Amino acid sequence: MKWKKKDNFLEKNFKFNTFSEALNFVNMVAEIAEKLNHHPEIFLHDYNQVKILITTHSEGKISMKDHNLADLIDQL
C-alpha cells in the first residue's frame, strides 16, 4: 500500500499479526521521528493496526521532510 495524500497529510495504514508487533512498530517509528525531530501522528487501532499521518505543521502542507520520513518508515 502506498502513502495517500489526504487533507495536507501523507497517510498510511499498517496491519500486523499481533498487538505486540504493532506496538513494536510504533516504537521504531518513534525512534526515527525523534532523530529527525519530525513527529507524525500515530494511531494504534483494532489491536493490530497502525495509522500514520505526516505533515509539516509549520508550513501547513506536505513537504520534502514528510516524504523523507515516510520513506524511512517504509524501510522498517
C-alpha positions as CSV (number, residue, x, y, z in Angstrom):
1,M,0.0,0.0,0.0
2,K,1.3,3.4,-0.9
3,W,1.1,6.6,1.1
4,K,-2.1,8.6,0.3
5,K,-2.3,12.4,0.2
6,K,-5.3,13.5,2.3
7,D,-6.1,16.9,3.8
8,N,-2.4,18.1,3.8
9,F,-1.2,14.9,5.3
10,L,0.5,11.8,4.0
11,E,-1.5,8.9,5.4
12,K,-0.9,5.1,5.5
13,N,-2.3,2.2,7.5
14,F,-0.1,-0.7,8.5
15,K,-1.5,-4.1,9.6
16,F,0.3,-6.6,11.8
17,N,-0.4,-10.1,13.0
18,T,-0.4,-9.2,16.7
19,F,-0.7,-6.3,19.1
20,S,2.9,-6.7,20.1
21,E,4.1,-6.3,16.5
22,A,2.0,-3.2,16.0
23,L,3.3,-1.7,19.3
24,N,6.9,-2.5,18.4
25,F,6.4,-0.8,15.0
26,V,5.1,2.3,16.8
27,N,8.2,2.4,18.9
28,M,10.5,2.1,15.9
29,V,8.7,4.9,14.2
30,A,9.1,7.0,17.4
31,E,12.9,6.5,17.3
32,I,13.1,7.7,13.7
33,A,10.9,10.7,14.5
34,E,13.0,11.7,17.4
35,K,16.2,11.5,15.4
36,L,14.7,13.7,12.7
37,N,12.8,15.9,15.1
38,H,9.8,15.4,12.9
39,H,6.9,13.8,14.6
40,P,3.9,12.1,12.9
41,E,0.5,11.5,14.3
42,I,0.3,7.8,15.2
43,F,-2.9,5.8,15.9
44,L,-2.8,2.2,17.2
45,H,-6.3,0.8,16.4
46,D,-8.1,-2.5,16.1
47,Y,-5.4,-4.1,18.2
48,N,-3.0,-4.8,15.3
49,Q,-3.2,-1.8,13.0
50,V,-1.2,1.5,13.0
51,K,-2.3,4.5,11.1
52,I,0.3,7.2,10.5
53,L,-0.3,10.8,9.4
54,I,2.6,13.0,8.4
55,T,2.6,16.8,7.6
56,T,4.9,19.8,8.2
57,H,2.7,21.8,10.6
58,S,4.9,24.9,10.4
59,E,4.3,25.0,6.6
60,G,0.7,23.8,6.7
61,K,1.3,21.3,4.0
62,I,3.2,18.2,2.9
63,S,6.9,18.9,2.5
64,M,10.0,17.0,1.5
65,K,10.6,16.3,5.2
66,D,7.3,14.3,5.2
67,H,8.3,12.3,2.2
68,N,11.7,11.5,3.7
69,L,10.1,10.4,7.0
70,A,7.6,8.2,5.0
71,D,10.5,6.6,3.1
72,L,12.3,5.8,6.3
73,I,9.1,4.3,7.9
74,D,8.6,2.1,4.8
75,Q,12.1,0.7,5.3
76,L,11.2,-0.7,8.7
